[in-house]
Amino acid sequence: MTELTRVLIAEDEPLAAEALADWVARMPTLQLVASCGDGAGALAQIRALQPDLVLMDIQMPVLTGLQVMQALAGDAHQPAVIFTTAYDEHALTAFELHAVDYLLKPFSHERFVEAIAHVQRDRGAVANAVDALQAPDNAPLTRVLVRDQGRIFPISVDAIEHLRSDTKYTALAVKGRSYLVRLPIVTFEQKLDPARFVKLHRSCIVNLDFVESLTPDENSQLVARMTDGTLITANRDVSRKLREQSI
């Protein structure tokens, strides 16, 4: 007999909560144990009932969904969390807090089922991974959530070749594709491993694993040739520091 996944819904919009409850009821492997309309109630019920999975909105009264997850960080019981939200700008923070998935409203029933399947397929592994991924706030970022064609999914930081930004967005170059993330590059600069990621100038960070060579130009500034053929010129200060680090 398939083990039931015990589900708690944290959603302050009654119609959205009702729709989620209906979808949960239609899946024989899920069991709804509670539904809460605010973050404080959700936190209390999660601790009391210890559900396997929480379907949680981000913007809720009293405590946000992110604050609920932050409050749970030190608890022995760590439920899998799927965020169900209309706000894509919280995706990076959600993943840093170890959310399993991030469903952007309005999402389809098919997308919902896919997220549930992900949780159930890796249910044992998810519980272990949450503990293994716990790290201090200053630990390097390991994954980033990106949005593409209406879906949000994780990308390993190891796969990011370089990052470029304007005032509002940062473009991540990954395997010949570019993903726009609505975060400034300074956010990434603070969280990426400085031993691997170098900021060549104020709007570009490169992953040294994807740098083929560094060659001085006519102004003695180093030009990084990336494995994808991109050429990026380091500013004078960075060029000097890179020279000093070379053997």
Residue pairs with C-beta under 8 A, 6 or more apart in sequence:
2 28
2 29
4 29
4 30
4 31
5 29
5 30
5 31
5 52
5 53
5 116
5 119
5 120
5 123
6 31
6 33
6 49
6 50
6 51
6 52
6 53
7 24
7 30
7 31
7 32
7 33
7 51
7 52
7 53
7 54
7 55
8 32
8 33
8 34
8 35
8 36
8 42
8 45
8 46
8 49
8 51
8 53
8 54
8 55
8 79
9 17
9 20
9 21
9 24
9 32
9 34
9 35
9 36
9 54
9 55
9 56
10 35
10 36
10 39
10 41
10 42
10 54
10 55
10 56
10 57
10 60
10 65
10 68
11 17
11 20
11 35
11 36
11 37
11 55
11 56
11 57
11 60
11 84
12 37
12 38
12 57
12 59
12 60
12 61
13 57
14 37
16 57
16 84
16 105
17 35
17 37
20 55
20 84
21 32
21 35
23 109
23 112
24 30
24 31
24 32
24 55
25 32
27 113
27 116
29 120
30 53
30 116
33 49
33 51
34 45
34 49
34 51
36 42
36 45
37 60
37 61
38 60
38 61
38 62
38 63
39 60
39 61
39 62
39 63
39 64
39 65
39 67
39 68
40 62
40 63
41 62
42 54
42 56
42 60
42 63
42 65
42 68
43 63
43 68
43 71
43 72
46 54
46 68
46 72
46 77
46 79
47 72
47 75
47 77
50 77
50 79
51 79
52 79
52 80
52 119
52 123
53 79
53 80
53 81
53 82
53 116
53 119
54 79
54 80
54 81
54 82
55 82
55 84
56 65
56 68
56 69
56 81
56 82
56 83
56 84
57 65
57 83
57 84
57 85
58 64
58 65
58 66
58 83
58 85
58 87
58 90
58 94
59 65
59 85
59 86
59 87
63 71
65 81
65 83
65 85
66 90
66 93
66 94
66 97
69 81
69 94
69 97
69 98
69 99
70 97
72 78
72 79
73 97
73 134
78 98
78 127
78 130
78 131
80 100
80 119
80 123
80 126
80 127
80 130
81 97
81 98
81 99
81 100
82 99
82 100
82 101
82 102
82 103
82 115
82 116
82 119
83 90
83 94
83 99
83 101
83 102
83 103
84 103
84 105
84 107
85 102
85 103
85 104
85 105
86 104
86 105
88 104
88 147
88 152
88 182
89 182
89 183
91 102
91 145
91 146
91 147
91 152
91 181
92 144
92 145
92 181
92 183
92 187
94 102
94 145
95 102
95 143
95 144
95 145
95 154
96 141
96 191
98 129
98 130
98 133
98 134
100 115
100 118
100 119
100 126
101 115
101 118
101 119
101 152
102 145
102 152
103 111
103 112
103 115
103 152
104 147
104 150
104 151
104 152
111 151
119 126
122 129
133 142
140 157
140 191
140 192
140 193
141 157
141 188
141 191
141 192
141 193
142 156
142 157
143 154
143 155
143 156
143 157
144 154
144 155
144 157
144 160
144 172
144 181
144 188
145 152
145 153
145 154
145 155
146 152
146 153
146 154
146 155
146 172
146 179
146 180
146 181
147 179
147 180
147 181
148 179
155 172
155 174
155 179
157 192
157 193
158 209
159 174
159 175
160 172
160 173
160 174
160 207
161 173
161 174
161 175
161 206
161 207
161 210
161 226
161 227
161 228
161 230
162 173
162 204
162 205
162 206
162 207
162 210
162 226
162 230
162 232
163 170
163 171
163 172
163 173
163 185
163 188
163 197
163 204
163 205
163 206
164 170
164 171
164 173
164 185
164 203
164 204
165 171
165 184
165 185
165 203
165 204
166 203
167 184
168 182
168 184
169 180
169 181
169 182
169 183
170 180
170 181
170 183
170 184
170 185
170 187
170 188
171 178
171 179
171 180
171 181
172 178
172 179
172 180
172 181
173 226
173 228
173 230
176 228
185 199
185 202
185 203
185 204
185 205
188 197
188 205
189 197
189 199
189 205
192 205
196 207
196 208
196 209
197 205
197 206
197 207
197 208
198 205
198 206
198 208
198 238
198 242
199 205
199 238
200 206
200 224
200 232
200 233
200 234
200 235
200 238
201 233
201 234
201 235
201 238
202 235
204 232
206 224
206 226
206 232
210 226
210 227
210 228
211 224
211 225
211 226
211 227
212 225
212 226
212 227
213 224
213 225
214 222
214 223
214 224
214 225
214 234
214 242
215 222
215 223
215 225
216 222
216 223
216 239
217 223
217 233
220 239
221 233
221 234
221 235
221 236
221 239
222 233
222 234
222 238
222 239
222 242
222 243
223 231
223 232
223 233
223 234
224 231
224 232
224 233
224 234
225 231
226 232
234 242
